[in-house]
């Protein structure tokens, strides 16, 4: 190996070393920005994972799944103000799904955790409406793509986000 080639690799190594040192110093002085960027990236990853899980549950509906919907899009005669409700799947049929619609609505889309908080699905007698609601698969698909069904969850055993959502005997077993 000749001397000029050795000097070039040493100069390149020195340049890389200076670049790494300046990058490290920049990180040390502006670590808050890096922490904010890391938090944003982690949140985006979490949102992507939640959406993927919802897509999977939506593609394969089962008894006791929960759909969190803008009910006014399903029934235009329903209350326009308290339109965001949970709907529990009672039966999956060839032409659509039979739901038990929630009776307690919110004015804005809220998380499943807020809907089911304090185990309301089991402790309140009027948590669900009396009459079941039938929605066709085509209507459900259009509502989901439009964002009127804003999330879909399947209970983990009997829980959703740590709150009891269904009775033990309603648990879906294959």
CORGI-V338901 format. One record per residue. RES is the residue in three letters. SS is DSSP state (@ for helix, = for strand, . for the rest). Layout:
BEGIN
res:RES ss:SS
res:RES ss:SS
END
This chain:
BEGIN
res:UNK ss:.
res:UNK ss:.
res:UNK ss:@
res:UNK ss:@
res:UNK ss:@
res:UNK ss:@
res:UNK ss:@
res:UNK ss:@
res:UNK ss:@
res:UNK ss:@
res:UNK ss:@
res:UNK ss:@
res:UNK ss:@
res:UNK ss:@
res:UNK ss:@
res:UNK ss:@
res:UNK ss:@
res:UNK ss:@
res:UNK ss:@
res:UNK ss:@
res:UNK ss:@
res:UNK ss:@
res:UNK ss:@
res:UNK ss:@
res:UNK ss:@
res:UNK ss:@
res:UNK ss:@
res:UNK ss:@
res:UNK ss:@
res:UNK ss:.
res:UNK ss:@
res:UNK ss:@
res:UNK ss:@
res:UNK ss:@
res:UNK ss:@
res:UNK ss:@
res:UNK ss:@
res:UNK ss:@
res:UNK ss:@
res:UNK ss:@
res:UNK ss:@
res:UNK ss:@
res:UNK ss:@
res:UNK ss:@
res:UNK ss:@
res:UNK ss:@
res:UNK ss:@
res:UNK ss:@
res:UNK ss:@
res:UNK ss:@
res:UNK ss:@
res:UNK ss:@
res:UNK ss:@
res:UNK ss:@
res:UNK ss:@
res:UNK ss:@
res:UNK ss:@
res:UNK ss:@
res:UNK ss:@
res:UNK ss:.
res:UNK ss:.
res:UNK ss:.
res:UNK ss:.
res:UNK ss:.
res:UNK ss:=
res:UNK ss:=
res:UNK ss:=
res:UNK ss:=
res:UNK ss:=
res:UNK ss:=
res:UNK ss:@
res:UNK ss:@
res:UNK ss:@
res:UNK ss:@
res:UNK ss:.
res:UNK ss:.
res:UNK ss:.
res:UNK ss:.
res:UNK ss:.
res:UNK ss:.
res:UNK ss:.
res:UNK ss:.
res:UNK ss:.
res:UNK ss:=
res:UNK ss:=
res:UNK ss:=
res:UNK ss:=
res:UNK ss:=
res:UNK ss:=
res:UNK ss:=
res:UNK ss:=
res:UNK ss:=
res:UNK ss:.
res:UNK ss:.
res:UNK ss:.
res:UNK ss:=
res:UNK ss:=
res:UNK ss:=
res:UNK ss:=
res:UNK ss:=
res:UNK ss:=
res:UNK ss:=
res:UNK ss:.
res:UNK ss:.
res:UNK ss:.
res:UNK ss:=
res:UNK ss:.
res:UNK ss:.
res:UNK ss:.
res:UNK ss:.
res:UNK ss:.
res:UNK ss:@
res:UNK ss:@
res:UNK ss:@
res:UNK ss:@
res:UNK ss:.
res:UNK ss:@
res:UNK ss:@
res:UNK ss:@
res:UNK ss:@
res:UNK ss:@
res:UNK ss:@
res:UNK ss:@
res:UNK ss:.
res:UNK ss:.
res:UNK ss:.
res:UNK ss:.
res:UNK ss:=
res:UNK ss:=
res:UNK ss:=
res:UNK ss:=
res:UNK ss:=
res:UNK ss:=
res:UNK ss:=
res:UNK ss:=
res:UNK ss:=
res:UNK ss:@
res:UNK ss:@
res:UNK ss:@
res:UNK ss:@
res:UNK ss:@
res:UNK ss:@
res:UNK ss:@
res:UNK ss:@
res:UNK ss:@
res:UNK ss:@
res:UNK ss:.
res:UNK ss:.
res:UNK ss:=
res:UNK ss:=
res:UNK ss:=
res:UNK ss:=
res:UNK ss:=
res:UNK ss:=
res:UNK ss:.
res:UNK ss:=
res:UNK ss:.
res:UNK ss:.
res:UNK ss:=
res:UNK ss:=
res:UNK ss:.
res:UNK ss:.
res:UNK ss:=
res:UNK ss:=
res:UNK ss:.
res:UNK ss:.
res:UNK ss:.
res:UNK ss:@
res:UNK ss:@
res:UNK ss:@
res:UNK ss:.
res:UNK ss:.
res:UNK ss:.
res:UNK ss:.
END
